[in-house]
Amino acid sequence: MAFVTRFAPSPTGRLHRGHAFSALTAWRAAREAGGRFVLRIEDIDPTRCKPDFEDAILEDLSWLGLDWDGPVRRQSEHLADYAAVIEDLNGRGLLYRCFRTRKDILDAIGDAPHGPVEAARPGPHPADEEAALLAEGRSFAWRLSLDRARAALGERGWEALAFVEEGRGPAGEHGLVKVRPETAGDAVLGRKDAGAAYHVAVTHDDALQGVTHVIRGEDLFEATHVQVLIQTLMGWPIPVYRHHRLLRGPDGKRYAKRDRSVTLAELRDGGLDAGTLRAELGF
């Protein structure tokens, strides 16, 4: 089987050292395996994603010396594909409308008798309540019902949910890992006013692009549980997962856009050359 992996940044800001480490890790794995390295721009959030940031991503990756195979896939150009996945799951009775706000969910966490996991599985609204909310034109999310998914797969199929981890999870998870969909509760897969969620778009595209190995930071390890469930429900191949450590700065904090970590552009403008940065990162 041909080795295919990807780097899939969101154009919500400039890339930093952590992004460079992740991109180089996946790129080197593909090249050493004689496989393919594809680039995907995950820009389904129109409020945060900007074309200027996408241009900057391409500039930064080229400066690092990375190349990719085939055209860049921009998720914003394929929203109908993701909507079709939600329609398929909903048509099979696996989704339900949820009109609750984030505040409603957070408030419920404090009241839930069995803790946050129970609160993250609010379940469908009563039929009359749902009808009234629809009549009001209220926005809603499509949630994946774990109860319905479990019934669809049967107990044997549910218990068989697993993925192969070649790297390490946050708690040292390695090898065959049993999937725990309950960690995400009834995950939001789509919103009336914002389209498909990340879990839908990423699993769809991994299947479409023939990704055999998902190589990414360990901060996304927990997302694997719900993603494998979606892959199984849709009959898509389950890639091998290889989560890597997170790169951290001198203060011990991981590099992150929200913390305004020094960007690759700033390093470049400050006179750092790509070869020096690659050597610093172990490449």
C-alpha positions in Angstrom: 0.0 0.0 0.0 1.4 3.4 -1.0 2.2 5.7 1.9 0.2 8.9 1.9 0.2 11.6 4.6 -0.7 15.2 4.7 -0.2 18.6 6.4 -3.5 20.4 6.9 -3.2 23.9 8.4 -6.0 26.3 8.9 -5.3 29.8 7.5 -6.2 31.6 10.8 -2.8 33.1 11.4 0.9 32.8 10.5 2.8 29.6 10.9 5.3 29.3 13.9 8.0 26.8 14.9 5.4 24.3 16.1 3.8 24.2 12.6 7.2 23.9 11.0 8.0 20.9 13.2 4.7 19.2 12.4 5.0 19.8 8.6 8.6 18.6 8.5 7.7 15.5 10.5 5.0 14.5 8.0 7.0 15.5 5.0 10.1 13.5 6.0 8.0 10.5 6.8 6.4 10.5 3.3 9.7 11.0 1.6 11.5 8.3 3.6 8.7 5.9 2.7 8.8 6.8 -1.0 5.2 8.0 -0.6 3.1 11.1 -1.1 2.8 14.2 0.9 -0.3 16.3 0.2 -1.2 19.8 1.4 -4.7 20.6 2.5 -6.0 24.0 3.5 -8.7 23.6 6.2 -10.6 26.8 5.7 -14.2 25.9 6.4 -14.5 28.6 9.1 -15.2 31.8 7.1 -15.1 34.1 10.2 -11.5 33.2 11.0 -9.8 32.0 7.8 -8.2 34.6 5.6 -6.8 34.3 2.0 -3.8 36.3 3.1 -2.9 33.7 5.7 -3.2 30.9 3.1 -0.7 32.8 0.9 1.6 33.1 3.9 1.4 29.4 4.6 2.5 28.5 1.0 5.3 31.0 1.3 6.5 29.6 4.6 6.4 26.0 3.5 8.3 26.8 0.3 10.9 28.7 2.4 11.3 25.6 4.6 12.1 23.6 1.5 9.0 21.5 1.5 7.3 20.3 -1.6 3.9 18.5 -2.0 2.3 16.1 -4.4 -0.7 17.2 -6.4 -2.8 20.3 -6.1 -3.6 22.0 -2.8 -7.1 21.0 -1.6 -9.0 23.9 -0.2 -11.9 22.8 1.9 -14.0 25.9 1.3 -14.3 24.8 -2.3 -15.9 21.5 -1.3 -18.6 22.4 1.2 -21.2 20.4 -0.7 -19.1 17.3 -0.2 -19.3 17.7 3.6 -23.0 18.6 3.5 -23.6 15.3 1.7 -21.9 13.4 4.6 -24.2 15.1 7.1 -27.2 14.4 4.9 -26.2 10.7 4.7 -25.8 10.3 8.5 -29.0 12.2 9.2 -30.9 10.1 6.6 -29.8 7.0 8.6 -31.2 8.5 11.8 -27.8 9.0 13.4 -28.0 12.7 14.0 -30.3 15.0 15.9 -30.9 18.7 16.0 -29.6 20.5 19.1 -30.7 24.1 19.8 -28.8 24.4 23.0 -26.2 27.2 23.2 -22.6 26.8 24.5 -23.8 28.4 27.8 -26.7 25.9 28.1 -24.2 23.1 27.8 -21.8 24.6 30.3 -24.6 25.2 32.7 -25.7 21.6 32.3 -22.2 20.4 33.2 -22.7 21.7 36.7 -26.1 20.1 37.0 -25.3 16.7 35.4 -25.5 13.8 37.9 -22.8 11.9 36.1 -20.4 14.6 35.2 -19.4 16.4 32.0 -19.7 13.4 29.7 -23.3 13.1 30.5 -23.8 16.8 29.9 -22.2 16.6 26.5 -24.8 14.1 25.5 -28.0 16.2 25.8 -30.0 14.1 23.5 -32.8 15.2 21.1 -35.3 17.8 22.2 -38.9 16.6 22.7 -40.8 16.7 19.4 -43.1 19.6 20.4 -40.2 21.6 21.7 -38.1 21.0 18.5 -41.1 22.0 16.3 -41.5 25.2 18.2 -37.8 26.1 18.0 -37.8 25.4 14.3 -40.8 27.6 13.8 -39.0 30.4 15.6 -36.1 30.1 13.1 -33.6 29.3 15.8 -30.2 28.1 14.7 -29.2 24.5 15.6 -26.3 22.1 15.5 -26.4 18.5 14.1 -25.1 16.2 16.8 -24.0 12.6 16.3 -26.0 10.4 18.7 -23.7 7.9 20.4 -26.7 5.8 21.4 -27.9 5.6 17.8 -24.4 5.0 16.4 -23.9 2.1 18.9 -27.2 0.6 17.8 -26.3 0.9 14.2 -23.0 -0.8 14.7 -24.2 -3.4 17.1 -22.3 -4.4 20.3 -19.7 -6.4 18.4 -19.0 -3.6 16.0 -19.0 -1.0 18.8 -16.5 -3.0 20.9 -14.3 -3.5 17.9 -13.7 0.2 17.3 -10.0 0.8 17.4 -7.0 2.4 15.6 -3.3 1.8 15.4 -1.1 4.5 17.0 2.5 4.5 15.8 3.4 7.5 17.8 2.4 8.4 21.4 -0.8 9.8 22.9 -0.7 12.2 25.8 -0.7 9.3 28.3 1.7 7.2 26.3 -0.9 5.4 24.2 0.8 3.2 21.6 -0.1 0.3 19.4 -3.7 -0.8 19.1 -5.9 1.7 20.9 -9.5 1.0 21.7 -11.8 3.9 20.6 -13.7 5.7 23.3 -16.3 7.8 21.5 -17.8 8.8 24.8 -14.9 11.2 25.4 -16.4 13.5 22.9 -20.0 13.0 23.9 -22.6 13.6 21.1 -20.1 15.5 19.0 -21.3 18.4 16.8 -20.9 17.5 13.2 -22.6 20.5 11.6 -24.4 23.8 12.2 -27.3 25.3 10.4 -25.5 28.7 10.1 -21.9 27.5 9.7 -21.9 24.2 7.7 -20.0 21.1 8.5 -17.7 20.8 11.5 -14.0 19.9 11.5 -14.6 16.2 12.2 -16.7 15.7 9.1 -14.4 17.6 6.7 -11.1 16.0 7.9 -12.4 12.4 7.8 -14.0 12.9 4.4 -10.8 14.4 2.9 -8.5 11.8 4.4 -10.7 9.1 2.8 -10.9 11.0 -0.5 -7.2 11.7 -0.7 -6.2 8.2 0.2 -4.4 9.2 3.4 -2.9 6.1 4.9 -1.0 7.8 7.8 -2.3 10.8 9.8 0.8 12.4 11.3 0.0 15.3 13.7 0.5 16.7 17.2 -0.6 14.9 20.3 -3.0 17.7 21.1 -5.3 16.1 18.4 -5.1 12.6 19.9 -8.5 12.8 21.6 -10.1 13.8 18.3 -9.2 10.5 16.9 -11.9 8.7 18.9 -14.8 10.4 17.3 -13.1 10.5 13.9 -12.6 6.7 13.8 -16.3 6.4 14.7 -17.3 8.6 11.7 -14.9 6.7 9.4 -16.5 3.4 10.5 -20.1 4.7 10.1 -19.3 6.0 6.6 -17.4 2.8 5.6 -14.2 4.7 5.1 -10.7 3.3 5.6 -9.1 4.0 9.0 -5.7 5.4 8.6 -2.7 4.6 10.9 -2.3 7.5 13.3 1.1 8.8 14.4 0.8 11.6 17.0 4.1 13.4 17.8 5.2 15.5 20.7 4.4 19.2 20.8 7.2 21.6 20.3 7.6 24.0 23.3 9.3 27.3 23.8 11.9 28.2 26.5 9.0 29.0 28.9 7.8 25.4 28.6 4.6 26.4 26.8 3.7 24.9 23.5 3.8 27.2 20.5 0.3 28.4 19.6 -1.2 31.1 17.5 -3.4 32.3 20.3 -0.3 33.0 22.4 1.2 35.0 19.6 4.2 32.8 19.2 7.0 34.1 17.0 6.1 33.4 13.4 8.2 31.9 10.7 7.9 35.2 8.8 9.3 37.1 11.8 12.2 34.6 12.1 12.9 35.0 8.4 12.7 38.8 8.6 15.1 38.6 11.5 17.7 37.0 9.4 17.3 33.3 10.3 17.7 31.0 7.3 15.6 27.9 6.7 18.6 25.5 7.0 19.4 26.8 10.5 15.8 26.4 11.6 15.5 22.9 10.2 18.7 21.9 12.0 17.3 23.5 15.2 14.1 21.4 14.8 16.1 18.2 14.1 15.7 18.0 10.4 
